[in-house]
Amino acid sequence: MDIPVYLIAGFLDAGKTSFINGILRDGFAAEDRTLLLCCEEGELGYDPHVLSNVFTYTVEDEEQLTPDFLKKLEKQYRPKQVIVEYNGMWSMEKLYREGLPANWILYQIMCLVDARTFEMYVKNMGQLMMEKITNADMLIFDHCNEQLRAQLRSRNLRMVNRRADIYLENEDGTSEEYVTPEMSPFDLSSGKLDVPDEDYGIWYVDMMDNPDRYEGVEVSFKALMCHSKKFKGVHCPGRFAMVCCDKDMQFLALVCRGEGLDKYKDKEWVKIHATVKKEACDAYQGEGPVLYVTSIAATTKPDPEMVSF
C-alpha cells in the first residue's frame, strides 16, 4: 500500500510546529491514522487535543532515516499517511532520494520561512535555504510587513521555483499571494525566451493568461506537431499534460503561422522559433498568443514527454 508523505521544511522558529498543529486541528488526520516524525524540537509542542489519531516519533539523527528503519515504523504504527517535521539543518535531497521506502510516496513539500530572518539565512546558509525554496510545492513566508513583502517580491522567487504556490502571512493576521499580475515566472527582459522542456506547462499557462506580456517576444520551444481538423489551415503544435490523473489528459496547443509548418506530420516532435503576437483568433474564441514561426526543424522528444506544473 502506498503511503503519502508530507514533508514540512524550514529552519528553527520558522513556524513548522504551529503549521502542523493548524492542519491537524482542521481535520487533516481526522479519519486516517497518521505518523508524525519530529526531526527538530522547537519551543512550541504539538497540541495534545489534535493527536487522537496521530502517533508521534522523534528522530534525533539524520542517519536514522533509512528505508529499513521507516519500514519498521510502518509496521509498528500502521499509518495511512506520514507527516515529517524536518530538521532545517538536514539536506532534503538525501531523504527523498535514498531515505524513503519504495511505497512511501513524497506527496508534497511545504516550506515555511520567517520573512524577518530570510535574508540572513540566504547570506549565511544559502545552499540549505535555496534547496528548500527550489524543491517546495508550497512556500509560506510568515511575519511579513510592507517592507518585507516588497523585499521578497524584489527577488522574484517565482524565477527560482516556477511551480510552487507562494503565500505571504502578514503580521496583522491577513494572508496574500506572493505573485502579483505584473510578475512573470520567466526573465523576458532580453525579448527572447528559450522555454525549458520541463517548464512548458508553466509557460503555456502564463502566456495564455498574460498575452500582453509576451507581445513581440521571440520564443523557442519543443512541441508535437498538430494540424487542426476543426479550423482549416490552422497549425497548433503543443504538448500533452496530465492535469489531475492519467484519465484527465489535455493537449496544450498554440496557434502558429508561417512557412514550413505543413511539412511536418501530426505527432512529430519539432523545435520551433517564433515571435509572439496577441491577436484575435477563432481557435482561441477571442484574443490570444499567435506565434509567427521564423524557423522549424525536427527534434528529439523531451524527457519527460508529459507536461507537469
N, C-alpha and C positions, 0 to 999 in steps of 0.2 A: 504494500500500500504506500502510495506517495504521500509524503508529509510536507506541507508548505512551511517554509522558513521565512520569518520576517526579521530582518536584521536592522536593529536600531543603533546607528552610529553617531559618534560625536565625542568631543573632548569632555573632560570632567567639568561639571557645573553647566553643561550645555542645555540641560533640561530633559534628559532622556527618561529618567525615572518618572517625572511628572507627566511626560507624554504617554508613557506606558500605563500609568495609573488612569489617565484620561480615557484611553481607548478601551481598557478593561472595564472601567466604570460605565462606558457607553454600550457594553454588552458584547464586546469583541469575543470573549470566551464564555458567553452565557450557556452555550449548548455543547461546544466541543472541548474535550479535555486538552489543556494547554500546558506545555512545558516551557517555563521561563528560565532561561540561562542567564545568570547575572555574572558578567565578567568584570564588573567595576563597581565598587561600593562608594556611593556618594553620601552627601549629608542627609538626603531625603530617602526614606524607606518606602517599600511598597505598601499600599493601602490594604490592610487586612480584610476590609469589607468587600473587596472585589476579587479575593483569591479563593473563593469557594470551589471553583473548577480549575484552578491554576496551581501547578506544582513547581516550586522554585528550586533551583540547584545553583550553587555558587561555584564558578570556575575560577580558580586562583592563578593558574598558569596557562599561558598560551599553548604550551606543548600538550596540554590535556586534550585539546580539540582535534581528535583524530576520528576517522570513521569507526574504528573498533570501539572506542570509548563512547561515542554518541549512540551506537547501536545498543550498548549495554543500558544506557539511559532510556532508550526507546522501549526496551524490553521491561525495564523496571516501572516506567511511568505510563506507558501505552498512550502517548499523546496523539491527538488528531492534527495538531499544529504546534509550531515552536516559535517562540519569540526570543531573540538574543539581544540583550543589552550589552553591546560590545565595548571593550576597552579602547578608549581613544588612542592609546599609545601602541596598539597592536595593528599590524597590517591586515587589511581585509582580504587582500588577494590570496594569501596563504589559506585562509579559511574556505573561500568559495572555490578555489582550485583543487585543494588537497584535503581539506578537513571534513567535508560533509559526506555522509553515506550516500550511496547512489540513489536511494529513494527519498532523501531529504532534498527537496527542490527549493532553491533560493527564489522565493516568490517576489519579494520586494525589499529594497534597501532604502531606509528612511534615515536621513542625516539631519541632526539638529545642531545649530550653530548659535552661539551667543554673539550677536552682532557687535557687542561692545569690545570683544576680545578677538574678533575675526582677523583684523589686520595684524595683530601681534602674532597670532598663530601662523598666518601666512608667511610672515617675515622669519620666524624662528623655527617653524616646523612645516615648511612649505610642502614637502613631499607627502607627509601624512595628511595634511589638510586637503591638498588637491586630489589625493586618492579618494577621499570621501566625497568631495564635490563632483568629480568626474564619474563616479560609479553609482551615485544616488539616483533612485527613481523619484524620490520626493525630497526637497530641501526646505527646511523651515529655519528661518532666522528670527530669533526672539529678542526681546528688549530693544526693539527699534524705535528711533525717534526720527524727526525730519532730517537731521544731519546724516545719520547713519543710513537711512533709506537712500539718500542722494549718493552717498559714498559707495554703497553696494551696487547701485544701478550704473554708476560711472564705470565700474569694472565690466559691466555687461556679462555676467556669469552665464548667460544663455549661450555665449560663444564657446564656453568651456564644456557645458553639458546641454545639448540641444533637446534632449528628450524629457528631462526632469520637470516635474511640477514644482514651482518655487513660490514660497509664501513668506510674507513679512508679518511677524506678530509684533504689534506695537505696544509700547509701554502703557497706553491707555486702554488696553484690552481689545482693541479692534485688530482686524486682520485684512490684508490686501495681497493681491497677486503681485509678484515681482515684475513680471513682464508688462510693459506699457505698450500701447499701439505703435509707438514710433520705434520700438526696439526690434531689431532683426536678429535672427539666430545665425546670420552669416555676415561677414565683412564685405560690404558692397562698395566700399569707398573707391576702389580702383575701377569700378564699372565692369568688372569681369568676375565670373564665378565658375570654378571647376567643381561641380557638385560631387562630393564624396559618395561612392556607391552606397555606403551604409546610411547616408543622410537623405536619400532621395525622398522618402516619405515626409520628412520634416520640411524639406524644400518645397515639395509639391503643395502641402497644406499652407505654408506661409505665402507662397506666390498666389495661390487661389484666393486667399483671404486678403492679401495686400498687393494686388497687381500694380498699383501706382509705384510701389517701392522698387519694382523691377523694370520699370519703363526704361528702355534703352540699354539695359544691362546685357552684356554678352555672356552666354552660359554654355557650358559643355557638360554632357551627361550621357549615361548609358541607358538604353531602353529597348523594349521589344517593339518591333515594327507592327503597326496595326493600321489597316485601311478601313475606314468606316463603311459599314453596309447601309446604315441609316441615312448618312449625309454623303451624297455622291461627290467624289473628288476630294474628300476631306481625309487627311492623314493624321492619325492620332496615336503616335507611339507612347508607351508608358510602361508601367511595371505593376505586377500583382502584389497586393497587400492583404495580409490576414488581419482583419480589423479586431475580431474578438475570439474567433475559433476557426478551425480548418474548414468549417462549412460556411463561413462568412467571408468569402473572398471578394475583393474589389479590384478592378483594373484602374489604376490612377493614370489617366490618359491626358495628353496635352496636344492641343491643335497646333500642327506645324505646317508651314507653307514654304515652298521653294523647289528648286530643281533637284532631281535625283531621288526623291522620296519614293517614287513609284517603281524604282528598280529593285527594291527590296521586298521580299515576301513577308506575309504575316508571320509573327513569332520568330523573326530573325533578329538577333541582337545587333544593335547598331550604336555607334558613338556619334552624337550629334553636336555640332557647334551652331549656335543660333543667337539672334538678337531678339529680346522680348519687347513686344508692343501690346499695350492694352487696347483691345478693340471689341466691338460688338460681334458676336459670333453665334450662329444658330445652335451649334453643338453645345455651347455653354448656356443657351437660353438667356442671353444677355451679354454683358461685357465680361471679358476675361483675358488672360495672357495668351497671346498668339505668338508663336515662335517662328521667326523668319530664318530659315536654315541657310547658313553660309557654306557648310560642308557636312558630309555624312559618309560614314565608312562602316563596314562590317567589323565586329569586335568580339572579344570573348565575353562570356556571361559573368556577371558579378558573383561574388561569393560572400554571403548567401544570395540566392536569387530573390528570395521573398523579402519584401519591404517590411521594415519594422519602424516603430516610432519611439 
